[in-house]
Amino acid sequence: MEAGIERSRANTAGFGRAARLSATALLMLALSGGMSGCSSHDQPKMAESAATTVAYLRQAPSGGNSGPPAPQADLGVLLAYEHRVQIRLPGERIAAQAAAVQAACTSAKFGACAVLGMNQSGGDDPSAMVQVRIVPAGVEPLIGVAGKGEEIAERSIQADDLATAVRDNAMRQDRLQKEHARLLEFQDRKDLKVADVLTLSSRIAEIESQLQAAQQEAAQQQRRISTQLVTLNFQTTRGQESRSEIGDAFRDFGSIVALVIAFLIRAVAVLLPVSVVLVALVWVLLRIRRARKAKRAAAGG
């Protein structure tokens, strides 16, 4: 069925090309006949028009849609990417692998890179975490160094669109710069009073502080857009993790028993006074009941 459809499409395309070539031939014949009947003064113009028409027919697409291609949509986004990667490997290799990632970053092996944080723990269940900020071209090579020959258990990518924040910050900087320029013009006037000069100076200092904060925010936004945050988590393999849990259970056996015994002792300590009071109360009630029965029996006899 699909082969038949493809042959039909090929035949249709061939018919279209043949029709265009036939139209070109007929057009050339008509133009040549017209040119023979015209004066020599008009022949060059007609020849130029014929050549243009033929070129157009040759360049026309073979499909049914001969219109201009649809323009690519511009989403207008400025994305800041964050990568999270979880790598499982034997516990004795975690420290070396984390150190290799740190060395590759600090030496700028794959481009500009900065180590933002590193945590490492040992023991029976070792682990490590390395967080870096690196140029986009170095993300995949760095992840390749981190997970070389090992199992990448989990990976996630998240992107924040900073287009609106960048636009708002740019508008804020433009407004502050214009206000700063106007205040400087007022400050240069010679007819200002001392109080006005002090007010202007205070306002100018405030605007300069806001402008500096906006510029720092713009630099931070640009840094997040031009570089990407990568967090690498190194953990032991699932087999080692299971063995570690069993070992932890055996090690915790004594402490669990001690905790249960301690709980029972505390429970006895709490319930013993209450039991003594309840026993004494029951004994008193029984004595009172017996005394009443004896009194009733004496009265009846």
C-alpha positions in Angstrom: 0.0 0.0 0.0 2.8 2.4 1.0 4.8 1.5 -2.1 1.8 2.3 -4.3 1.3 5.7 -2.6 5.0 6.5 -3.2 4.8 5.5 -6.9 1.7 7.7 -7.2 3.5 10.6 -5.7 6.5 10.1 -8.0 4.2 9.9 -11.1 2.4 13.1 -10.0 5.7 14.9 -9.5 6.8 13.7 -12.9 3.6 14.9 -14.6 4.0 18.2 -12.9 7.6 18.6 -14.2 6.6 17.5 -17.7 3.7 20.0 -17.7 6.0 22.8 -16.7 8.6 21.9 -19.4 5.8 21.7 -22.0 4.5 25.1 -21.0 8.1 26.4 -21.2 8.5 25.0 -24.7 5.2 26.4 -25.9 6.1 29.8 -24.3 9.4 29.8 -26.1 7.8 28.9 -29.4 5.2 31.7 -29.1 7.8 34.2 -28.1 10.1 33.2 -31.0 7.1 33.6 -33.4 6.2 37.0 -31.9 9.8 38.1 -32.0 10.1 37.3 -35.7 7.1 39.5 -36.4 8.3 42.4 -34.4 10.9 44.9 -35.1 14.5 44.4 -34.2 14.2 47.2 -31.7 11.7 45.2 -29.6 13.4 41.8 -29.8 15.9 42.3 -27.0 13.2 43.3 -24.5 11.0 40.3 -25.5 14.0 37.9 -25.2 14.8 39.3 -21.7 11.2 38.8 -20.7 11.2 35.2 -22.0 14.4 34.4 -20.1 12.9 35.7 -16.9 9.7 33.6 -17.4 11.7 30.5 -18.1 13.9 31.0 -15.0 10.8 31.4 -12.9 9.2 28.2 -14.2 12.4 26.3 -13.5 12.6 27.5 -9.9 8.9 26.9 -9.1 8.5 24.1 -6.6 7.0 20.8 -7.7 4.5 20.6 -4.8 1.1 22.1 -4.6 2.2 24.9 -2.2 4.1 27.4 -4.3 3.8 30.2 -1.7 6.7 31.6 0.4 7.9 29.4 3.3 6.4 30.2 6.6 8.6 32.3 8.8 10.1 30.6 11.9 8.3 31.6 15.1 10.4 33.6 17.5 9.4 32.6 21.1 11.5 35.4 22.6 12.7 33.2 25.5 15.9 33.5 27.5 16.4 30.2 29.3 18.5 29.5 32.3 19.2 25.7 32.4 19.8 23.5 35.5 21.0 19.9 35.2 20.7 17.3 38.0 22.5 14.0 37.5 22.6 11.0 39.9 25.5 8.6 39.3 25.9 5.2 40.9 29.3 3.6 41.3 31.3 1.5 43.8 31.8 3.3 47.0 35.6 3.2 46.9 35.6 5.1 43.7 33.2 7.9 44.7 35.9 10.2 46.1 38.2 9.8 43.1 35.4 10.4 40.6 34.2 13.6 42.5 37.8 14.8 42.6 38.2 14.2 38.8 35.1 16.3 38.1 36.4 19.1 40.4 39.8 19.1 38.7 38.2 19.2 35.2 36.2 22.2 36.3 38.9 24.2 38.0 41.3 23.6 35.1 38.7 24.8 32.6 39.2 21.6 30.6 35.8 22.0 28.9 35.5 25.8 29.0 34.9 28.4 31.7 33.7 26.6 34.9 33.4 27.4 38.6 32.8 25.0 41.4 30.0 26.3 43.6 29.9 23.5 46.2 31.2 20.1 47.1 30.0 17.7 49.8 31.5 14.3 50.6 30.7 11.6 53.2 32.4 8.3 54.0 31.6 5.3 56.0 29.7 2.2 54.9 27.4 4.3 52.6 29.7 6.9 51.0 28.4 9.7 48.8 29.4 12.9 47.2 27.9 16.0 45.6 29.6 18.4 43.2 27.8 21.6 41.9 29.3 23.6 39.2 28.4 26.4 36.8 29.8 25.9 33.3 29.4 27.1 29.7 26.8 25.2 27.7 29.4 23.5 25.5 31.1 21.9 28.5 28.0 20.4 30.1 27.9 17.1 28.3 31.7 16.5 28.4 31.7 17.2 32.2 28.8 14.8 32.7 30.7 12.3 30.6 33.7 12.6 33.0 31.5 12.1 36.0 29.7 9.1 34.7 32.5 7.5 32.7 31.9 3.7 32.7 29.3 4.0 35.4 25.5 4.0 35.7 23.7 7.3 35.4 20.7 6.4 37.5 18.7 9.6 37.0 19.0 12.8 35.1 16.7 15.9 34.9 16.9 19.2 33.1 14.9 22.3 34.2 14.8 25.7 32.5 13.7 29.0 33.8 12.5 31.7 31.3 14.1 35.0 32.3 12.9 37.0 29.3 10.4 39.0 31.3 12.8 39.6 34.1 15.5 40.8 31.7 13.1 43.1 29.9 11.8 44.6 33.1 15.3 45.1 34.5 16.4 46.8 31.2 13.4 49.2 31.4 14.1 49.9 35.0 17.8 50.8 34.2 16.7 53.0 31.4 14.2 54.9 33.6 16.8 55.3 36.4 19.5 56.5 33.9 17.1 59.1 32.5 16.1 60.3 35.9 19.7 60.4 37.0 20.6 62.6 34.0 17.8 65.0 34.7 18.8 65.4 38.3 22.4 66.1 37.3 21.2 68.9 35.0 19.2 70.4 37.9 22.2 70.1 40.2 24.3 72.2 37.8 21.9 75.2 38.2 23.3 78.2 40.1 20.0 79.4 41.5 19.4 76.4 43.8 19.1 76.8 47.5 21.1 74.8 50.0 18.1 72.7 51.0 17.4 71.9 47.3 21.0 70.9 46.7 20.9 68.6 49.7 17.6 67.0 48.5 19.0 66.6 45.0 22.2 65.0 46.3 20.2 62.6 48.4 18.0 61.6 45.5 20.9 61.2 43.2 22.7 58.9 45.7 19.5 56.8 46.0 19.1 56.5 42.2 22.8 55.6 41.8 22.3 52.8 44.5 19.2 51.5 42.7 21.0 51.6 39.3 23.9 49.7 40.7 21.6 47.0 42.1 19.8 46.8 38.8 23.1 46.4 37.0 24.2 43.7 39.3 20.9 41.9 38.8 21.4 42.2 35.0 24.9 40.7 35.3 23.4 37.8 37.4 20.7 37.2 34.8 23.2 37.2 32.0 25.4 34.8 33.9 22.5 32.4 34.4 21.6 32.6 30.7 25.2 32.3 29.3 26.2 29.4 31.7 24.4 26.4 33.1 24.1 25.0 36.6 25.1 21.3 36.9 24.6 19.3 40.1 26.3 15.8 40.2 25.3 13.4 43.0 27.5 10.3 43.4 26.0 7.3 45.3 26.9 3.7 45.8 25.4 0.9 43.6 22.1 -0.7 44.6 23.9 -3.9 45.6 26.2 -2.1 48.0 23.3 0.0 49.2 21.3 -3.2 50.1 24.3 -4.8 51.8 24.8 -1.6 53.7 21.2 -1.6 54.9 21.5 -5.2 56.1 24.7 -4.3 58.0 23.1 -1.3 59.5 20.2 -3.5 60.7 22.6 -5.9 62.4 24.5 -3.0 64.0 21.3 -1.5 65.2 20.0 -4.7 66.7 21.6 -4.1 70.2 20.5 -0.5 70.3 16.9 -1.4 69.3 16.7 -4.0 72.1 18.1 -1.5 74.5 15.6 1.1 73.4 12.7 -1.4 73.9 13.9 -2.4 77.4 14.3 1.2 78.3 10.8 1.9 77.1 9.4 -0.9 79.2 11.3 0.3 82.3 9.9 3.8 81.8 6.4 2.3 81.3 6.7 0.3 84.6 8.0 3.4 86.3 5.0 5.4 85.2 2.4 2.6 85.8 3.7 1.4 89.2 2.5 4.4 91.3 -0.8 4.4 89.5 -1.2 0.6 90.2 -0.5 1.1 93.9 -3.1 3.9 94.2 -5.7 1.8 92.3 -5.0 -1.3 94.6 -5.3 0.8 97.7 -8.6 2.4 96.5 -10.1 -1.0 95.6 -9.1 -2.4 99.1 -10.7 0.6 100.8 -13.9 0.1 98.8 -14.1 -3.5 99.6 -13.6 -2.8 103.3 -16.4 -0.3 103.3 -18.7 -2.7 101.4 -18.0 -5.5 103.9 -18.6 -3.2 106.9 -22.0 -2.2 105.5 -23.0 -5.8 104.9 -22.0 -6.7 108.5 -24.0 -3.7 109.8 -27.1 -4.7 107.9 -26.8 -8.3 109.1 -26.5 -7.2 112.7 -29.5 -4.9 112.4 -31.6 -7.7 110.8 -30.7 -10.3 113.5 
